[in-house]
């Protein structure tokens, strides 16, 4: 039995560069309730799904409560437990509630910051192969550097939720 719900399609949101947080021309994606979590091992369910779809470098934790982005890597956040309000896209972005079974996929440069979370909130983070994660704070200097690194970040070959034929592969084609 698949852990991905049938016909899982993400919500796609484009965030504009606000002068400090570059965001990306590629859309931020969020799959709502896409993952059927094993209640006895929800973190492993998300890790297994990401791994099968070629995403690695995984970790378990929450989301930092300060505004940041990653200028050298795309990131997937799979919610294994609880729920949280996260601001995506920087200070002029959008607050979304994410909860167990949701997966958010952030193209390089997408600002994110925890606003509030349940005590049991836990996400699994993952990255496409060959990527190195760096935390970048929004400053004018970092913004200028990010505008050069973000376009060079390779597009993933697979969607972390739905694989090689997934929405990310369709929606993130450049050119």
C-alpha positions in Angstrom: 0.0 0.0 0.0 1.3 3.4 -0.9 1.8 6.0 1.8 0.9 8.8 -0.7 -2.8 9.5 -1.0 -4.2 9.1 -4.5 -4.0 12.0 -6.9 -1.9 14.1 -4.5 -1.5 17.5 -6.1 0.2 20.4 -4.3 -0.8 24.0 -3.8 1.7 26.2 -5.7 2.5 29.7 -4.5 4.9 32.2 -6.1 6.6 34.5 -3.7 8.2 37.7 -4.9 11.7 39.0 -4.0 11.2 41.5 -1.2 14.7 43.0 -1.3 16.0 40.9 1.6 14.5 37.5 1.0 15.1 36.5 -2.7 12.5 33.7 -2.8 12.5 32.1 -6.3 10.8 32.2 -9.6 9.9 28.6 -9.0 6.7 28.1 -7.0 6.7 27.0 -3.4 4.7 23.7 -3.2 2.6 22.3 -0.3 0.9 18.9 -0.4 -2.0 19.0 2.1 -2.6 15.6 3.9 -0.7 13.8 1.1 1.1 11.3 3.3 -0.6 8.5 5.2 1.5 8.3 8.3 2.0 5.1 10.3 0.9 6.3 13.8 3.6 4.1 15.4 6.4 5.5 13.2 5.4 8.8 11.5 9.0 10.1 11.2 10.1 6.9 9.5 7.1 7.0 7.2 8.2 10.5 5.9 11.9 9.4 5.8 11.1 6.3 3.8 9.0 8.3 1.3 11.7 10.9 0.8 14.4 8.2 0.5 12.4 6.2 -2.1 12.1 9.4 -4.1 15.8 10.2 -4.0 15.9 12.9 -1.4 18.4 12.6 1.5 20.5 14.5 4.0 17.5 14.1 6.4 17.0 15.5 9.8 14.2 15.6 12.4 13.3 18.8 14.3 11.1 21.8 14.0 11.4 25.0 12.0 13.6 27.8 13.2 11.7 30.7 14.8 13.8 33.3 12.9 13.5 34.3 9.3 16.0 32.5 7.1 16.4 30.8 3.7 18.7 28.4 1.9 20.4 30.0 -1.2 22.2 26.8 -2.3 19.6 24.1 -2.0 15.9 23.2 -2.4 14.3 21.8 0.8 11.4 19.4 1.6 9.7 19.6 5.0 7.5 16.6 5.8 5.3 17.1 8.9 5.4 13.9 10.9 3.6 15.1 14.1 1.5 18.0 15.3 0.9 21.2 13.5 2.4 24.7 13.2 2.0 28.1 11.7 4.9 28.9 9.4 5.4 32.1 7.5 6.7 31.2 4.0 8.1 33.8 1.6 9.5 36.3 4.1 7.8 39.1 5.9 5.6 39.9 2.9 4.9 36.2 2.3 2.1 34.1 3.6 1.4 32.3 6.9 0.2 28.7 6.5 -0.8 26.1 9.0 1.0 22.8 8.2 0.0 19.6 10.0 0.9 15.9 10.1 0.8 14.4 6.7 1.6 17.7 4.9 4.8 18.2 2.8 6.1 21.7 2.0 8.7 22.0 -0.8 10.8 25.2 -0.8 12.8 26.1 -3.9 16.1 27.6 -3.0 15.8 31.2 -1.6 12.3 30.7 -0.1 12.1 32.5 3.2 10.6 30.6 6.1 10.0 31.2 9.9 8.1 29.4 12.6 5.3 31.5 14.0 3.8 29.0 16.5 3.7 25.2 16.9 2.1 22.5 19.0 4.4 20.9 21.6 4.5 17.6 19.5 5.3 19.3 16.2 8.0 17.5 14.3 9.2 17.8 10.7 11.5 15.7 8.6 13.7 17.8 6.4 15.4 16.5 3.2 17.3 17.7 0.2 18.0 16.5 -3.4 21.2 14.6 -4.0 24.5 16.6 -4.2 23.1 19.6 -2.3 24.7 21.3 0.7 22.4 23.2 3.1 23.4 26.5 4.5 21.2 28.8 6.7 21.1 32.3 5.3 19.8 35.3 7.2 18.1 38.1 5.3 20.6 41.0 4.9 21.4 43.1 1.9 24.8 41.4 1.5 23.3 37.9 1.7 20.6 38.9 -0.8 23.1 40.1 -3.4 25.1 36.8 -3.0 21.9 34.7 -3.2 20.8 36.2 -6.5 23.9 34.7 -8.0 23.7 31.2 -6.3 20.0 30.5 -6.6 19.8 30.3 -10.4 22.8 27.8 -10.3 20.9 25.3 -7.9 20.2 22.2 -9.9 16.6 21.2 -10.4 15.7 18.0 -8.6 15.1 15.0 -10.8 12.2 13.8 -8.6 9.4 15.2 -6.5 10.0 14.1 -2.8 6.4 13.0 -2.5 5.4 11.6 -5.9 8.7 10.7 -7.6 9.9 11.2 -11.2 6.5 12.1 -12.6 5.5 14.4 -9.8 4.2 17.9 -9.7 7.6 19.4 -8.8 9.2 17.9 -12.0 6.3 19.4 -14.1 6.1 22.8 -12.3 9.8 23.5 -11.9 10.9 23.1 -15.5 13.0 26.1 -16.4 12.9 27.8 -19.7 
